[in-house]
Amino acid sequence: MSLKNVILPLLVLLFLSCTNQGPRHPQPFQYASKKVPLSLLVSSTQSYAEAKVQMLALRNKARQQLASGAIDSTQAGALFTEGLLTGIIPHWYGTLWDFNGYTDTPRQGKIACGYFVSTTLLHAGIMLDRYKLAQQGPRDECIALSLNQKFWTFAGFPAGARAKTINEALKEGLYFIGLDESHVGYLLKKEGELYLIHANYTGDAVVTIQPLMQSVFQHFTTWHIAEITYNRALVGYWLSGEKCVLPYPNLAVKSKK
């Protein structure tokens, strides 16, 4: 066999491996700090459609386990959080931000910060109106997602001290965070570290996850935080699959006039 006959098939194989194979999952490392754990960056699913199907399967499993007493409501909330964080959200990393963006497809079109939160919650199985929720101000969105349960407002002292206070006040899990009157996202506490997951309007202006104090968080003075992982009412809507009716403060005030 000639050298040419040996080299040519190898070159073809190399070409195919470079063009057709590729990584199993998106690799959004350019959109996140190196300090973010790899487990939070890469989706557990091949496609976004698969991620949504997986969330439905997870809900059915959680229902059965809850009914049998194998888990409690807190553990059901942890299952929802895990599915959202490892299946749904990672597909959105790298999606372009725009103030008026409202795409419902990851990495196609553009997304505003409020629509990123409402759309991912909807696609994770909470049957809410993603338009109405996204159009609320940060504080009203916090109140709505809290479903009349507890939420926190932190204000009046430096960002570093405030982050320390938040870290001490919150349990490990996922939260909604509203910043002043103009920005929202998810706040995650994992292994004692705080992260902001949001449609970032600075830098590359894409959906990203960042250590909290490396994000825009420190430029705001008032932070509103509502539970997601430990919110029994919200997790209850996920488990039931029923329409999620959120209490919007401004709409309630208007209806009384």
C-alpha positions as CSV (number, residue, x, y, z in Angstrom):
1,M,0.0,0.0,0.0
2,S,1.4,3.4,-1.0
3,L,1.9,6.2,1.6
4,K,-0.8,8.2,-0.3
5,N,-3.3,5.4,0.2
6,V,-2.6,5.4,3.9
7,I,-2.7,9.2,4.5
8,L,-5.8,10.0,2.5
9,P,-8.2,7.8,4.6
10,L,-6.7,9.3,7.8
11,L,-7.3,12.8,6.5
12,V,-10.9,11.9,5.7
13,L,-11.5,10.5,9.2
14,L,-9.9,13.6,10.8
15,F,-12.1,15.8,8.7
16,L,-15.3,13.9,9.7
17,S,-14.3,13.9,13.3
18,C,-13.9,17.7,13.2
19,T,-17.1,18.4,11.3
20,N,-19.7,15.8,12.4
21,Q,-18.9,14.9,15.9
22,G,-18.3,17.8,18.2
23,P,-19.2,18.0,21.9
24,R,-22.4,16.4,23.2
25,H,-23.5,19.6,24.9
26,P,-23.1,23.3,24.3
27,Q,-19.9,24.7,25.8
28,P,-20.8,28.2,27.0
29,F,-17.5,28.7,28.9
30,Q,-16.8,32.0,27.2
31,Y,-20.0,33.3,28.8
32,A,-19.2,32.5,32.4
33,S,-16.4,33.0,35.0
34,K,-13.9,30.2,35.4
35,K,-15.0,30.2,39.0
36,V,-18.4,28.7,38.1
37,P,-18.6,24.9,38.6
38,L,-18.7,22.9,35.4
39,S,-21.8,21.2,36.6
40,L,-23.7,24.5,36.3
41,L,-22.5,25.2,32.8
42,V,-23.4,22.1,30.8
43,S,-26.9,20.9,30.3
44,S,-27.8,17.3,31.2
45,T,-29.8,17.0,28.0
46,Q,-28.8,16.9,24.3
47,S,-31.6,19.2,23.1
48,Y,-33.9,21.8,24.6
49,A,-37.0,19.7,23.6
50,E,-35.5,16.8,25.5
51,A,-34.9,19.1,28.5
52,K,-38.6,20.0,28.7
53,V,-39.6,16.3,28.3
54,Q,-37.2,15.5,31.1
55,M,-38.8,18.1,33.4
56,L,-42.3,16.5,32.8
57,A,-40.8,13.1,33.7
58,L,-39.2,14.5,36.8
59,R,-42.6,16.1,37.8
60,N,-44.3,12.7,37.5
61,K,-41.6,11.1,39.5
62,A,-41.9,13.8,42.2
63,R,-45.7,13.4,42.3
64,Q,-45.4,9.7,42.9
65,Q,-42.7,10.0,45.5
66,L,-44.6,12.7,47.3
67,A,-47.8,10.7,47.3
68,S,-46.0,7.6,48.7
69,G,-44.2,9.7,51.4
70,A,-40.8,9.0,49.9
71,I,-40.1,12.7,49.8
72,D,-41.5,15.9,51.3
73,S,-42.3,19.2,49.7
74,T,-38.8,20.6,50.4
75,Q,-37.3,17.7,48.5
76,A,-39.8,18.2,45.7
77,G,-38.6,21.8,45.5
78,A,-35.0,20.5,45.3
79,L,-35.9,18.2,42.4
80,F,-37.5,21.1,40.5
81,T,-34.5,23.3,41.2
82,E,-32.1,20.6,40.0
83,G,-34.0,20.1,36.8
84,L,-34.2,23.8,36.1
85,L,-30.5,24.3,36.8
86,T,-29.1,21.3,35.0
87,G,-31.6,20.8,32.2
88,I,-33.4,24.0,31.2
89,I,-31.1,27.0,32.0
90,P,-27.8,25.9,30.5
91,H,-29.3,25.8,27.0
92,W,-29.9,29.6,27.4
93,Y,-26.3,30.5,28.1
94,G,-25.0,32.7,25.2
95,T,-28.5,33.8,24.1
96,L,-28.2,37.5,23.2
97,W,-29.7,40.1,25.6
98,D,-32.0,42.9,24.3
99,F,-34.2,45.2,26.4
100,N,-37.1,44.4,24.2
101,G,-36.2,40.7,23.6
102,Y,-38.7,38.0,24.3
103,T,-37.6,34.9,22.3
104,D,-38.8,31.5,23.6
105,T,-36.1,29.6,21.9
106,P,-32.5,29.4,23.4
107,R,-29.8,31.0,21.2
108,Q,-32.3,32.2,18.7
109,G,-33.4,35.8,18.8
110,K,-32.9,37.9,21.9
111,I,-34.1,37.9,25.5
112,A,-34.7,40.6,28.1
113,C,-33.9,39.8,31.8
114,G,-37.5,39.5,32.8
115,Y,-38.4,37.2,29.9
116,F,-35.4,35.0,30.7
117,V,-36.8,34.3,34.1
118,S,-40.4,33.9,33.1
119,T,-39.7,31.8,30.1
120,T,-37.4,29.3,31.8
121,L,-39.9,28.9,34.7
122,L,-42.7,28.2,32.1
123,H,-40.6,25.7,30.2
124,A,-39.7,24.0,33.4
125,G,-43.4,23.3,33.9
126,I,-44.8,26.2,35.9
127,M,-47.8,27.2,33.8
128,L,-47.6,31.0,34.2
129,D,-48.1,33.9,31.8
130,R,-44.5,34.7,30.8
131,Y,-45.5,38.0,29.2
132,K,-47.3,39.4,32.2
133,L,-44.7,38.3,34.7
134,A,-41.8,39.7,32.6
135,Q,-43.6,43.1,32.3
136,Q,-43.6,43.7,36.1
137,G,-41.0,45.8,37.9
138,P,-38.4,43.9,39.9
139,R,-40.2,44.4,43.3
140,D,-43.6,43.5,41.9
141,E,-42.2,40.4,40.2
142,C,-40.6,39.4,43.5
143,I,-43.9,39.7,45.3
144,A,-45.8,37.9,42.6
145,L,-43.4,34.9,42.6
146,S,-43.4,34.8,46.4
147,L,-47.1,33.9,46.1
148,N,-47.8,35.9,49.3
149,Q,-45.1,34.0,51.1
150,K,-42.0,35.5,52.6
151,F,-39.5,37.6,50.6
152,W,-36.6,39.8,51.5
153,T,-35.5,43.3,50.7
154,F,-31.9,44.3,51.4
155,A,-30.9,47.9,51.2
156,G,-28.8,50.6,52.8
157,F,-25.3,49.3,53.2
158,P,-22.3,48.5,50.9
159,A,-22.6,45.7,48.3
160,G,-20.0,43.4,49.9
161,A,-21.6,43.6,53.3
162,R,-25.0,43.1,51.8
163,A,-23.8,40.0,49.9
164,K,-22.4,38.6,53.2
165,T,-25.8,39.3,54.9
166,I,-27.7,37.6,52.1
167,N,-25.4,34.6,52.2
168,E,-26.0,34.2,55.9
169,A,-29.7,34.7,55.6
170,L,-30.4,32.2,52.8
171,K,-30.3,28.4,52.7
172,E,-28.7,26.6,49.8
173,G,-31.0,26.8,46.8
174,L,-32.5,28.9,44.0
175,Y,-34.1,32.3,44.4
176,F,-35.5,35.1,42.3
177,I,-33.7,38.5,42.7
178,G,-34.9,41.9,41.6
179,L,-32.4,44.7,41.5
180,D,-33.6,48.3,42.1
181,E,-36.2,49.1,39.4
182,S,-34.5,47.8,36.3
183,H,-33.0,44.2,36.4
184,V,-33.9,40.7,37.5
185,G,-32.5,37.2,37.5
186,Y,-31.9,34.1,39.5
187,L,-29.8,34.1,42.7
188,L,-28.3,30.7,43.4
189,K,-26.6,29.7,46.7
190,K,-24.5,26.5,46.1
191,E,-21.9,25.1,48.5
192,G,-21.8,28.4,50.3
193,E,-21.2,30.5,47.2
194,L,-23.6,33.0,45.6
195,Y,-24.2,33.2,41.8
196,L,-26.3,35.5,39.6
197,I,-27.9,33.8,36.6
198,H,-29.3,36.4,34.3
199,A,-29.7,38.0,30.8
200,N,-26.7,40.3,31.3
201,Y,-26.9,43.7,29.6
202,T,-23.1,44.4,30.0
203,G,-20.0,42.9,28.4
204,D,-21.0,40.4,25.7
205,A,-24.7,41.1,26.6
206,V,-25.8,37.4,26.8
207,V,-27.4,35.1,29.3
208,T,-24.8,34.0,31.7
209,I,-24.0,32.8,35.2
210,Q,-21.5,34.7,37.4
211,P,-20.2,34.8,40.9
212,L,-22.5,37.4,42.5
213,M,-19.8,40.0,43.3
214,Q,-18.4,39.7,39.8
215,S,-21.8,40.7,38.3
216,V,-23.9,43.9,38.0
217,F,-25.3,43.1,41.4
218,Q,-22.9,45.4,43.2
219,H,-24.0,48.4,41.2
220,F,-27.6,48.3,42.6
221,T,-28.7,49.6,45.9
222,T,-31.8,47.6,46.7
223,W,-32.3,43.9,46.2
224,H,-35.6,42.0,46.4
225,I,-35.4,38.2,46.9
226,A,-38.1,35.5,46.7
227,E,-37.7,31.8,47.3
228,I,-38.0,29.3,44.5
229,T,-36.6,26.1,45.9
230,Y,-38.5,26.4,49.2
231,N,-41.6,28.1,47.9
232,R,-44.2,25.4,48.5
233,A,-47.0,27.2,46.6
234,L,-44.8,27.7,43.5
235,V,-43.6,24.1,43.6
236,G,-47.2,23.0,44.2
237,Y,-48.1,24.6,40.8
238,W,-45.3,22.7,39.2
239,L,-46.4,19.4,40.7
240,S,-50.1,19.9,39.8
241,G,-49.5,21.3,36.3
242,E,-52.4,23.7,36.9
243,K,-52.4,27.3,35.7
244,C,-50.2,29.4,38.0
245,V,-52.1,32.5,39.2
246,L,-49.7,35.1,40.5
247,P,-50.7,38.0,42.8
248,Y,-49.5,41.1,41.0
249,P,-49.5,44.1,43.5
250,N,-50.1,46.9,41.0
251,L,-52.9,45.0,39.3
252,A,-54.6,44.4,42.6
253,V,-54.4,48.1,43.4
254,K,-55.8,49.1,40.1
255,S,-58.7,46.6,40.4
256,K,-59.8,48.3,43.6
257,K,-60.1,51.7,41.9
